[in-house]
Amino acid sequence: MKYILIFFCFYLFADTDFLSKEEYQLSLYKNPRGIGCDKCHGLDGSEQVFSSYIENKVKKEVVIPSIKDISYNRFYDTLTKKNKSKLMPNYYLTDNEIKNLYLYLQKRIKNDE
């Protein structure tokens, strides 16, 4: 009888996900491998000033580009180092994780409009 009760409880909750798809995508964006996309791109993926410095008495800025209007192919290439970005860290993301990050950004864009 005890085993039937345990099996029933497992069956009852086995079909539920620990995280919703939206929560999973947000967690990937905020912390894919130790540092989140939001640290450089903000929560909405817009252009951000990463830092500024003075060179020859001229103020210069290091600008992180917007990833709001980026194509999936360019997004994928950048994350897999096919685009050899000097500032972009390598996260070693799976294809599924990259796809979910991109879908998160697309939803953010639609919600911000």
Backbone as XML, in Angstrom:
<?xml version="1.0"?>
<chain id="A" units="angstrom">
  <residue number="1" name="MET">
    <atom name="N" x="0.820" y="-1.192" z="0.000"/>
    <atom name="CA" x="0.000" y="0.000" z="0.000"/>
    <atom name="C" x="0.874" y="1.269" z="0.000"/>
  </residue>
  <residue number="2" name="LYS">
    <atom name="N" x="1.955" y="1.229" z="0.793"/>
    <atom name="CA" x="2.836" y="2.380" z="0.882"/>
    <atom name="C" x="3.449" y="2.686" z="-0.488"/>
  </residue>
  <residue number="3" name="TYR">
    <atom name="N" x="3.814" y="1.649" z="-1.250"/>
    <atom name="CA" x="4.412" y="1.841" z="-2.567"/>
    <atom name="C" x="3.420" y="2.421" z="-3.564"/>
  </residue>
  <residue number="4" name="ILE">
    <atom name="N" x="2.175" y="2.037" z="-3.436"/>
    <atom name="CA" x="1.138" y="2.584" z="-4.316"/>
    <atom name="C" x="0.952" y="4.070" z="-4.047"/>
  </residue>
  <residue number="5" name="LEU">
    <atom name="N" x="0.978" y="4.470" z="-2.783"/>
    <atom name="CA" x="0.842" y="5.874" z="-2.421"/>
    <atom name="C" x="2.030" y="6.691" z="-2.939"/>
  </residue>
  <residue number="6" name="ILE">
    <atom name="N" x="3.233" y="6.167" z="-2.794"/>
    <atom name="CA" x="4.431" y="6.854" z="-3.304"/>
    <atom name="C" x="4.359" y="6.977" z="-4.820"/>
  </residue>
  <residue number="7" name="PHE">
    <atom name="N" x="3.990" y="5.910" z="-5.498"/>
    <atom name="CA" x="3.869" y="5.939" z="-6.946"/>
    <atom name="C" x="2.803" y="6.945" z="-7.386"/>
  </residue>
  <residue number="8" name="PHE">
    <atom name="N" x="1.681" y="6.976" z="-6.684"/>
    <atom name="CA" x="0.614" y="7.914" z="-7.020"/>
    <atom name="C" x="1.090" y="9.362" z="-6.869"/>
  </residue>
  <residue number="9" name="CYS">
    <atom name="N" x="1.816" y="9.664" z="-5.787"/>
    <atom name="CA" x="2.333" y="11.021" z="-5.577"/>
    <atom name="C" x="3.325" y="11.390" z="-6.675"/>
  </residue>
  <residue number="10" name="PHE">
    <atom name="N" x="4.184" y="10.467" z="-7.039"/>
    <atom name="CA" x="5.143" y="10.718" z="-8.119"/>
    <atom name="C" x="4.406" y="10.961" z="-9.431"/>
  </residue>
  <residue number="11" name="TYR">
    <atom name="N" x="3.422" y="10.142" z="-9.717"/>
    <atom name="CA" x="2.639" y="10.281" z="-10.946"/>
    <atom name="C" x="1.882" y="11.606" z="-10.973"/>
  </residue>
  <residue number="12" name="LEU">
    <atom name="N" x="1.374" y="12.011" z="-9.851"/>
    <atom name="CA" x="0.598" y="13.245" z="-9.757"/>
    <atom name="C" x="1.443" y="14.475" z="-10.092"/>
  </residue>
  <residue number="13" name="PHE">
    <atom name="N" x="2.695" y="14.502" z="-9.646"/>
    <atom name="CA" x="3.552" y="15.668" z="-9.837"/>
    <atom name="C" x="4.600" y="15.493" z="-10.929"/>
  </residue>
  <residue number="14" name="ALA">
    <atom name="N" x="4.660" y="14.359" z="-11.565"/>
    <atom name="CA" x="5.706" y="14.089" z="-12.559"/>
    <atom name="C" x="5.552" y="14.933" z="-13.814"/>
  </residue>
  <residue number="15" name="ASP">
    <atom name="N" x="4.374" y="15.355" z="-14.124"/>
    <atom name="CA" x="4.147" y="16.086" z="-15.369"/>
    <atom name="C" x="4.349" y="17.594" z="-15.221"/>
  </residue>
  <residue number="16" name="THR">
    <atom name="N" x="4.620" y="18.074" z="-14.029"/>
    <atom name="CA" x="4.807" y="19.507" z="-13.839"/>
    <atom name="C" x="6.286" y="19.852" z="-13.972"/>
  </residue>
  <residue number="17" name="ASP">
    <atom name="N" x="6.560" y="21.011" z="-14.524"/>
    <atom name="CA" x="7.927" y="21.476" z="-14.687"/>
    <atom name="C" x="8.351" y="22.253" z="-13.457"/>
  </residue>
  <residue number="18" name="PHE">
    <atom name="N" x="9.636" y="22.193" z="-13.171"/>
    <atom name="CA" x="10.182" y="22.941" z="-12.053"/>
    <atom name="C" x="10.141" y="24.434" z="-12.348"/>
  </residue>
  <residue number="19" name="LEU">
    <atom name="N" x="10.490" y="24.816" z="-13.571"/>
    <atom name="CA" x="10.455" y="26.207" z="-14.022"/>
    <atom name="C" x="9.566" y="26.316" z="-15.251"/>
  </residue>
  <residue number="20" name="SER">
    <atom name="N" x="8.905" y="27.425" z="-15.380"/>
    <atom name="CA" x="8.177" y="27.673" z="-16.620"/>
    <atom name="C" x="9.204" y="28.010" z="-17.699"/>
  </residue>
  <residue number="21" name="LYS">
    <atom name="N" x="8.791" y="27.988" z="-18.934"/>
    <atom name="CA" x="9.691" y="28.318" z="-20.035"/>
    <atom name="C" x="10.216" y="29.749" z="-19.899"/>
  </residue>
  <residue number="22" name="GLU">
    <atom name="N" x="9.362" y="30.661" z="-19.491"/>
    <atom name="CA" x="9.758" y="32.058" z="-19.305"/>
    <atom name="C" x="10.782" y="32.201" z="-18.177"/>
  </residue>
  <residue number="23" name="GLU">
    <atom name="N" x="10.567" y="31.468" z="-17.074"/>
    <atom name="CA" x="11.524" y="31.513" z="-15.961"/>
    <atom name="C" x="12.874" y="30.933" z="-16.373"/>
  </residue>
  <residue number="24" name="TYR">
    <atom name="N" x="12.836" y="29.867" z="-17.149"/>
    <atom name="CA" x="14.065" y="29.250" z="-17.649"/>
    <atom name="C" x="14.826" y="30.230" z="-18.543"/>
  </residue>
  <residue number="25" name="GLN">
    <atom name="N" x="14.130" y="30.886" z="-19.455"/>
    <atom name="CA" x="14.762" y="31.837" z="-20.360"/>
    <atom name="C" x="15.358" y="33.009" z="-19.589"/>
  </residue>
  <residue number="26" name="LEU">
    <atom name="N" x="14.626" y="33.517" z="-18.610"/>
    <atom name="CA" x="15.132" y="34.621" z="-17.794"/>
    <atom name="C" x="16.366" y="34.189" z="-17.000"/>
  </residue>
  <residue number="27" name="SER">
    <atom name="N" x="16.346" y="32.978" z="-16.456"/>
    <atom name="CA" x="17.506" y="32.504" z="-15.697"/>
    <atom name="C" x="18.725" y="32.344" z="-16.600"/>
  </residue>
  <residue number="28" name="LEU">
    <atom name="N" x="18.524" y="31.931" z="-17.832"/>
    <atom name="CA" x="19.630" y="31.866" z="-18.787"/>
    <atom name="C" x="20.176" y="33.253" z="-19.079"/>
  </residue>
  <residue number="29" name="TYR">
    <atom name="N" x="19.301" y="34.216" z="-19.243"/>
    <atom name="CA" x="19.723" y="35.575" z="-19.561"/>
    <atom name="C" x="20.460" y="36.221" z="-18.387"/>
  </residue>
  <residue number="30" name="LYS">
    <atom name="N" x="20.004" y="35.951" z="-17.183"/>
    <atom name="CA" x="20.612" y="36.575" z="-16.010"/>
    <atom name="C" x="21.849" y="35.843" z="-15.504"/>
  </residue>
  <residue number="31" name="ASN">
    <atom name="N" x="21.985" y="34.559" z="-15.798"/>
    <atom name="CA" x="23.131" y="33.823" z="-15.276"/>
    <atom name="C" x="23.382" y="32.540" z="-16.068"/>
  </residue>
  <residue number="32" name="PRO">
    <atom name="N" x="23.818" y="32.655" z="-17.323"/>
    <atom name="CA" x="24.024" y="31.439" z="-18.105"/>
    <atom name="C" x="25.210" y="30.604" z="-17.632"/>
  </residue>
  <residue number="33" name="ARG">
    <atom name="N" x="26.307" y="31.222" z="-17.289"/>
    <atom name="CA" x="27.493" y="30.499" z="-16.827"/>
    <atom name="C" x="28.320" y="31.387" z="-15.895"/>
  </residue>
  <residue number="34" name="GLY">
    <atom name="N" x="27.691" y="31.918" z="-14.881"/>
    <atom name="CA" x="28.421" y="32.691" z="-13.892"/>
    <atom name="C" x="28.227" y="34.191" z="-13.988"/>
  </residue>
  <residue number="35" name="ILE">
    <atom name="N" x="28.073" y="34.733" z="-15.157"/>
    <atom name="CA" x="27.786" y="36.161" z="-15.322"/>
    <atom name="C" x="26.708" y="36.294" z="-16.391"/>
  </residue>
  <residue number="36" name="GLY">
    <atom name="N" x="25.726" y="37.095" z="-16.102"/>
    <atom name="CA" x="24.574" y="37.186" z="-16.975"/>
    <atom name="C" x="24.718" y="38.168" z="-18.116"/>
  </residue>
  <residue number="37" name="CYS">
    <atom name="N" x="23.923" y="37.953" z="-19.142"/>
    <atom name="CA" x="23.850" y="38.859" z="-20.289"/>
    <atom name="C" x="23.422" y="40.246" z="-19.829"/>
  </residue>
  <residue number="38" name="ASP">
    <atom name="N" x="22.578" y="40.280" z="-18.788"/>
    <atom name="CA" x="22.044" y="41.550" z="-18.290"/>
    <atom name="C" x="23.120" y="42.470" z="-17.722"/>
  </residue>
  <residue number="39" name="LYS">
    <atom name="N" x="24.253" y="41.928" z="-17.324"/>
    <atom name="CA" x="25.324" y="42.754" z="-16.764"/>
    <atom name="C" x="25.889" y="43.715" z="-17.810"/>
  </residue>
  <residue number="40" name="CYS">
    <atom name="N" x="25.892" y="43.303" z="-19.070"/>
    <atom name="CA" x="26.406" y="44.162" z="-20.147"/>
    <atom name="C" x="25.295" y="44.725" z="-21.031"/>
  </residue>
  <residue number="41" name="HIS">
    <atom name="N" x="24.248" y="43.954" z="-21.259"/>
    <atom name="CA" x="23.193" y="44.341" z="-22.199"/>
    <atom name="C" x="21.934" y="44.874" z="-21.527"/>
  </residue>
  <residue number="42" name="GLY">
    <atom name="N" x="21.900" y="44.898" z="-20.200"/>
    <atom name="CA" x="20.700" y="45.338" z="-19.494"/>
    <atom name="C" x="19.607" y="44.288" z="-19.591"/>
  </residue>
  <residue number="43" name="LEU">
    <atom name="N" x="18.524" y="44.499" z="-18.884"/>
    <atom name="CA" x="17.433" y="43.515" z="-18.895"/>
    <atom name="C" x="16.725" y="43.417" z="-20.233"/>
  </residue>
  <residue number="44" name="ASP">
    <atom name="N" x="16.784" y="44.485" z="-21.033"/>
    <atom name="CA" x="16.044" y="44.467" z="-22.293"/>
    <atom name="C" x="16.938" y="44.283" z="-23.519"/>
  </residue>
  <residue number="45" name="GLY">
    <atom name="N" x="18.252" y="44.114" z="-23.339"/>
    <atom name="CA" x="19.140" y="43.880" z="-24.477"/>
    <atom name="C" x="19.519" y="45.127" z="-25.250"/>
  </residue>
  <residue number="46" name="SER">
    <atom name="N" x="19.298" y="46.294" z="-24.669"/>
    <atom name="CA" x="19.578" y="47.532" z="-25.390"/>
    <atom name="C" x="21.055" y="47.916" z="-25.287"/>
  </residue>
  <residue number="47" name="GLU">
    <atom name="N" x="21.443" y="48.883" z="-26.102"/>
    <atom name="CA" x="22.816" y="49.368" z="-26.092"/>
    <atom name="C" x="23.152" y="49.955" z="-24.726"/>
  </residue>
  <residue number="48" name="GLN">
    <atom name="N" x="24.342" y="49.663" z="-24.230"/>
    <atom name="CA" x="24.770" y="50.115" z="-22.910"/>
    <atom name="C" x="26.191" y="50.658" z="-22.987"/>
  </residue>
  <residue number="49" name="VAL">
    <atom name="N" x="26.483" y="51.664" z="-22.199"/>
    <atom name="CA" x="27.858" y="52.129" z="-22.051"/>
    <atom name="C" x="28.498" y="51.256" z="-20.977"/>
  </residue>
  <residue number="50" name="PHE">
    <atom name="N" x="29.490" y="50.486" z="-21.368"/>
    <atom name="CA" x="30.151" y="49.550" z="-20.464"/>
    <atom name="C" x="31.154" y="50.269" z="-19.563"/>
  </residue>
  <residue number="51" name="SER">
    <atom name="N" x="31.924" y="51.146" z="-20.153"/>
    <atom name="CA" x="32.881" y="51.936" z="-19.383"/>
    <atom name="C" x="33.309" y="53.150" z="-20.201"/>
  </residue>
  <residue number="52" name="SER">
    <atom name="N" x="33.969" y="54.053" z="-19.531"/>
    <atom name="CA" x="34.514" y="55.211" z="-20.233"/>
    <atom name="C" x="35.930" y="55.451" z="-19.724"/>
  </residue>
  <residue number="53" name="TYR">
    <atom name="N" x="36.715" y="56.093" z="-20.551"/>
    <atom name="CA" x="38.095" y="56.388" z="-20.189"/>
    <atom name="C" x="38.552" y="57.627" z="-20.950"/>
  </residue>
  <residue number="54" name="ILE">
    <atom name="N" x="39.671" y="58.153" z="-20.526"/>
    <atom name="CA" x="40.210" y="59.340" z="-21.191"/>
    <atom name="C" x="41.513" y="58.954" z="-21.888"/>
  </residue>
  <residue number="55" name="GLU">
    <atom name="N" x="41.574" y="59.287" z="-23.162"/>
    <atom name="CA" x="42.765" y="59.025" z="-23.964"/>
    <atom name="C" x="43.136" y="60.311" z="-24.686"/>
  </residue>
  <residue number="56" name="ASN">
    <atom name="N" x="44.330" y="60.795" z="-24.458"/>
    <atom name="CA" x="44.782" y="62.066" z="-25.048"/>
    <atom name="C" x="43.799" y="63.201" z="-24.765"/>
  </residue>
  <residue number="57" name="LYS">
    <atom name="N" x="43.344" y="63.253" z="-23.541"/>
    <atom name="CA" x="42.429" y="64.291" z="-23.059"/>
    <atom name="C" x="41.046" y="64.251" z="-23.720"/>
  </residue>
  <residue number="58" name="VAL">
    <atom name="N" x="40.741" y="63.126" z="-24.340"/>
    <atom name="CA" x="39.443" y="62.947" z="-24.982"/>
    <atom name="C" x="38.725" y="61.787" z="-24.286"/>
  </residue>
  <residue number="59" name="LYS">
    <atom name="N" x="37.500" y="62.052" z="-23.860"/>
    <atom name="CA" x="36.711" y="60.997" z="-23.215"/>
    <atom name="C" x="36.203" y="60.025" z="-24.272"/>
  </residue>
  <residue number="60" name="LYS">
    <atom name="N" x="36.454" y="58.748" z="-24.039"/>
    <atom name="CA" x="35.986" y="57.700" z="-24.943"/>
    <atom name="C" x="35.140" y="56.710" z="-24.150"/>
  </residue>
  <residue number="61" name="GLU">
    <atom name="N" x="34.271" y="56.024" z="-24.861"/>
    <atom name="CA" x="33.388" y="55.055" z="-24.214"/>
    <atom name="C" x="33.493" y="53.695" z="-24.898"/>
  </residue>
  <residue number="62" name="VAL">
    <atom name="N" x="33.377" y="52.676" z="-24.097"/>
    <atom name="CA" x="33.247" y="51.315" z="-24.612"/>
    <atom name="C" x="31.752" y="51.023" z="-24.592"/>
  </residue>
  <residue number="63" name="VAL">
    <atom name="N" x="31.180" y="50.861" z="-25.778"/>
    <atom name="CA" x="29.731" y="50.687" z="-25.902"/>
    <atom name="C" x="29.418" y="49.235" z="-26.241"/>
  </residue>
  <residue number="64" name="ILE">
    <atom name="N" x="28.532" y="48.659" z="-25.466"/>
    <atom name="CA" x="28.032" y="47.312" z="-25.738"/>
    <atom name="C" x="26.841" y="47.462" z="-26.673"/>
  </residue>
  <residue number="65" name="PRO">
    <atom name="N" x="26.883" y="46.833" z="-27.843"/>
    <atom name="CA" x="25.801" y="47.032" z="-28.813"/>
    <atom name="C" x="24.478" y="46.411" z="-28.376"/>
  </residue>
  <residue number="66" name="SER">
    <atom name="N" x="23.423" y="46.945" z="-28.909"/>
    <atom name="CA" x="22.093" y="46.391" z="-28.672"/>
    <atom name="C" x="21.998" y="45.009" z="-29.302"/>
  </residue>
  <residue number="67" name="ILE">
    <atom name="N" x="21.322" y="44.118" z="-28.618"/>
    <atom name="CA" x="21.047" y="42.802" z="-29.191"/>
    <atom name="C" x="19.552" y="42.616" z="-29.406"/>
  </residue>
  <residue number="68" name="LYS">
    <atom name="N" x="18.836" y="43.731" z="-29.422"/>
    <atom name="CA" x="17.387" y="43.679" z="-29.601"/>
    <atom name="C" x="16.993" y="43.348" z="-31.036"/>
  </residue>
  <residue number="69" name="ASP">
    <atom name="N" x="17.706" y="43.909" z="-31.985"/>
    <atom name="CA" x="17.325" y="43.735" z="-33.395"/>
    <atom name="C" x="18.290" y="42.837" z="-34.151"/>
  </residue>
  <residue number="70" name="ILE">
    <atom name="N" x="19.020" y="42.024" z="-33.441"/>
    <atom name="CA" x="20.011" y="41.155" z="-34.064"/>
    <atom name="C" x="19.314" y="39.928" z="-34.665"/>
  </residue>
  <residue number="71" name="SER">
    <atom name="N" x="19.827" y="39.471" z="-35.784"/>
    <atom name="CA" x="19.256" y="38.260" z="-36.385"/>
    <atom name="C" x="19.678" y="37.040" z="-35.576"/>
  </residue>
  <residue number="72" name="TYR">
    <atom name="N" x="18.917" y="35.980" z="-35.699"/>
    <atom name="CA" x="19.254" y="34.767" z="-34.959"/>
    <atom name="C" x="20.623" y="34.239" z="-35.380"/>
  </residue>
  <residue number="73" name="ASN">
    <atom name="N" x="20.909" y="34.288" z="-36.682"/>
    <atom name="CA" x="22.199" y="33.765" z="-37.156"/>
    <atom name="C" x="23.375" y="34.534" z="-36.556"/>
  </residue>
  <residue number="74" name="ARG">
    <atom name="N" x="23.275" y="35.850" z="-36.518"/>
    <atom name="CA" x="24.357" y="36.649" z="-35.936"/>
    <atom name="C" x="24.447" y="36.417" z="-34.426"/>
  </residue>
  <residue number="75" name="PHE">
    <atom name="N" x="23.307" y="36.323" z="-33.769"/>
    <atom name="CA" x="23.256" y="36.033" z="-32.337"/>
    <atom name="C" x="23.948" y="34.698" z="-32.047"/>
  </residue>
  <residue number="76" name="TYR">
    <atom name="N" x="23.597" y="33.697" z="-32.825"/>
    <atom name="CA" x="24.182" y="32.359" z="-32.671"/>
    <atom name="C" x="25.684" y="32.392" z="-32.924"/>
  </residue>
  <residue number="77" name="ASP">
    <atom name="N" x="26.079" y="33.047" z="-34.002"/>
    <atom name="CA" x="27.503" y="33.120" z="-34.341"/>
    <atom name="C" x="28.308" y="33.827" z="-33.263"/>
  </residue>
  <residue number="78" name="THR">
    <atom name="N" x="27.761" y="34.888" z="-32.694"/>
    <atom name="CA" x="28.462" y="35.618" z="-31.636"/>
    <atom name="C" x="28.631" y="34.752" z="-30.396"/>
  </residue>
  <residue number="79" name="LEU">
    <atom name="N" x="27.592" y="34.029" z="-30.031"/>
    <atom name="CA" x="27.665" y="33.191" z="-28.831"/>
    <atom name="C" x="28.521" y="31.944" z="-29.024"/>
  </residue>
  <residue number="80" name="THR">
    <atom name="N" x="28.714" y="31.535" z="-30.251"/>
    <atom name="CA" x="29.538" y="30.356" z="-30.502"/>
    <atom name="C" x="30.920" y="30.745" z="-31.009"/>
  </residue>
  <residue number="81" name="LYS">
    <atom name="N" x="31.254" y="32.017" z="-30.896"/>
    <atom name="CA" x="32.562" y="32.566" z="-31.253"/>
    <atom name="C" x="32.880" y="32.509" z="-32.743"/>
  </residue>
  <residue number="82" name="LYS">
    <atom name="N" x="31.877" y="32.351" z="-33.581"/>
    <atom name="CA" x="32.123" y="32.440" z="-35.019"/>
    <atom name="C" x="32.291" y="33.899" z="-35.425"/>
  </residue>
  <residue number="83" name="ASN">
    <atom name="N" x="31.859" y="34.811" z="-34.551"/>
    <atom name="CA" x="31.943" y="36.240" z="-34.815"/>
    <atom name="C" x="33.139" y="36.887" z="-34.108"/>
  </residue>
  <residue number="84" name="LYS">
    <atom name="N" x="33.918" y="36.165" z="-33.383"/>
    <atom name="CA" x="35.163" y="36.608" z="-32.744"/>
    <atom name="C" x="35.087" y="37.976" z="-32.071"/>
  </residue>
  <residue number="85" name="SER">
    <atom name="N" x="34.047" y="38.215" z="-31.318"/>
    <atom name="CA" x="33.922" y="39.464" z="-30.561"/>
    <atom name="C" x="35.002" y="39.509" z="-29.481"/>
  </residue>
  <residue number="86" name="LYS">
    <atom name="N" x="35.650" y="40.659" z="-29.334"/>
    <atom name="CA" x="36.729" y="40.785" z="-28.354"/>
    <atom name="C" x="36.202" y="40.911" z="-26.930"/>
  </residue>
  <residue number="87" name="LEU">
    <atom name="N" x="35.043" y="41.512" z="-26.757"/>
    <atom name="CA" x="34.505" y="41.712" z="-25.411"/>
    <atom name="C" x="33.563" y="40.604" z="-24.963"/>
  </residue>
  <residue number="88" name="MET">
    <atom name="N" x="32.942" y="39.944" z="-25.901"/>
    <atom name="CA" x="31.938" y="38.938" z="-25.567"/>
    <atom name="C" x="32.594" y="37.684" z="-24.996"/>
  </residue>
  <residue number="89" name="PRO">
    <atom name="N" x="32.241" y="37.325" z="-23.759"/>
    <atom name="CA" x="32.819" y="36.095" z="-23.188"/>
    <atom name="C" x="32.245" y="34.857" z="-23.867"/>
  </residue>
  <residue number="90" name="ASN">
    <atom name="N" x="32.952" y="33.773" z="-23.763"/>
    <atom name="CA" x="32.466" y="32.509" z="-24.310"/>
    <atom name="C" x="31.758" y="31.744" z="-23.197"/>
  </residue>
  <residue number="91" name="TYR">
    <atom name="N" x="30.486" y="31.462" z="-23.409"/>
    <atom name="CA" x="29.680" y="30.799" z="-22.384"/>
    <atom name="C" x="29.546" y="29.292" z="-22.582"/>
  </residue>
  <residue number="92" name="TYR">
    <atom name="N" x="29.911" y="28.792" z="-23.736"/>
    <atom name="CA" x="29.772" y="27.358" z="-24.036"/>
    <atom name="C" x="28.325" y="26.906" z="-23.879"/>
  </residue>
  <residue number="93" name="LEU">
    <atom name="N" x="27.443" y="27.634" z="-24.515"/>
    <atom name="CA" x="26.014" y="27.335" z="-24.435"/>
    <atom name="C" x="25.630" y="26.278" z="-25.457"/>
  </residue>
  <residue number="94" name="THR">
    <atom name="N" x="24.610" y="25.508" z="-25.121"/>
    <atom name="CA" x="24.080" y="24.535" z="-26.064"/>
    <atom name="C" x="23.213" y="25.259" z="-27.089"/>
  </residue>
  <residue number="95" name="ASP">
    <atom name="N" x="22.923" y="24.606" z="-28.184"/>
    <atom name="CA" x="22.040" y="25.200" z="-29.199"/>
    <atom name="C" x="20.673" y="25.523" z="-28.611"/>
  </residue>
  <residue number="96" name="ASN">
    <atom name="N" x="20.166" y="24.659" z="-27.748"/>
    <atom name="CA" x="18.865" y="24.886" z="-27.115"/>
    <atom name="C" x="18.915" y="26.120" z="-26.201"/>
  </residue>
  <residue number="97" name="GLU">
    <atom name="N" x="19.987" y="26.301" z="-25.464"/>
    <atom name="CA" x="20.112" y="27.467" z="-24.593"/>
    <atom name="C" x="20.192" y="28.757" z="-25.412"/>
  </residue>
  <residue number="98" name="ILE">
    <atom name="N" x="20.938" y="28.720" z="-26.510"/>
    <atom name="CA" x="21.032" y="29.893" z="-27.383"/>
    <atom name="C" x="19.666" y="30.246" z="-27.946"/>
  </residue>
  <residue number="99" name="LYS">
    <atom name="N" x="18.938" y="29.242" z="-28.385"/>
    <atom name="CA" x="17.597" y="29.466" z="-28.928"/>
    <atom name="C" x="16.681" y="30.100" z="-27.872"/>
  </residue>
  <residue number="100" name="ASN">
    <atom name="N" x="16.738" y="29.596" z="-26.645"/>
    <atom name="CA" x="15.892" y="30.136" z="-25.579"/>
    <atom name="C" x="16.296" y="31.550" z="-25.185"/>
  </residue>
  <residue number="101" name="LEU">
    <atom name="N" x="17.576" y="31.861" z="-25.212"/>
    <atom name="CA" x="18.014" y="33.239" z="-24.973"/>
    <atom name="C" x="17.464" y="34.171" z="-26.037"/>
  </residue>
  <residue number="102" name="TYR">
    <atom name="N" x="17.528" y="33.739" z="-27.273"/>
    <atom name="CA" x="17.022" y="34.562" z="-28.373"/>
    <atom name="C" x="15.508" y="34.768" z="-28.239"/>
  </residue>
  <residue number="103" name="LEU">
    <atom name="N" x="14.785" y="33.708" z="-27.897"/>
    <atom name="CA" x="13.338" y="33.825" z="-27.712"/>
    <atom name="C" x="13.003" y="34.769" z="-26.559"/>
  </residue>
  <residue number="104" name="TYR">
    <atom name="N" x="13.800" y="34.743" z="-25.496"/>
    <atom name="CA" x="13.608" y="35.663" z="-24.374"/>
    <atom name="C" x="13.716" y="37.103" z="-24.862"/>
  </residue>
  <residue number="105" name="LEU">
    <atom name="N" x="14.752" y="37.402" z="-25.643"/>
    <atom name="CA" x="14.938" y="38.768" z="-26.147"/>
    <atom name="C" x="13.785" y="39.195" z="-27.041"/>
  </residue>
  <residue number="106" name="GLN">
    <atom name="N" x="13.319" y="38.295" z="-27.883"/>
    <atom name="CA" x="12.207" y="38.623" z="-28.772"/>
    <atom name="C" x="10.941" y="38.934" z="-27.976"/>
  </residue>
  <residue number="107" name="LYS">
    <atom name="N" x="10.705" y="38.205" z="-26.903"/>
    <atom name="CA" x="9.542" y="38.484" z="-26.046"/>
    <atom name="C" x="9.696" y="39.820" z="-25.343"/>
  </residue>
  <residue number="108" name="ARG">
    <atom name="N" x="10.906" y="40.135" z="-24.876"/>
    <atom name="CA" x="11.166" y="41.414" z="-24.205"/>
    <atom name="C" x="10.894" y="42.582" z="-25.157"/>
  </residue>
  <residue number="109" name="ILE">
    <atom name="N" x="11.312" y="42.427" z="-26.390"/>
    <atom name="CA" x="11.103" y="43.486" z="-27.390"/>
    <atom name="C" x="9.620" y="43.723" z="-27.592"/>
  </residue>
  <residue number="110" name="LYS">
    <atom name="N" x="8.851" y="42.660" z="-27.743"/>
    <atom name="CA" x="7.405" y="42.792" z="-27.954"/>
    <atom name="C" x="6.721" y="43.400" z="-26.740"/>
  </residue>
  <residue number="111" name="ASN">
    <atom name="N" x="7.180" y="43.039" z="-25.534"/>
    <atom name="CA" x="6.580" y="43.572" z="-24.310"/>
    <atom name="C" x="6.933" y="45.029" z="-24.087"/>
  </residue>
  <residue number="112" name="ASP">
    <atom name="N" x="8.078" y="45.476" z="-24.586"/>
    <atom name="CA" x="8.517" y="46.852" z="-24.405"/>
    <atom name="C" x="7.859" y="47.818" z="-25.403"/>
  </residue>
  <residue number="113" name="GLU">
    <atom name="N" x="7.311" y="47.291" z="-26.487"/>
    <atom name="CA" x="6.707" y="48.150" z="-27.505"/>
    <atom name="C" x="5.371" y="48.711" z="-27.073"/>
  </residue>
</chain>
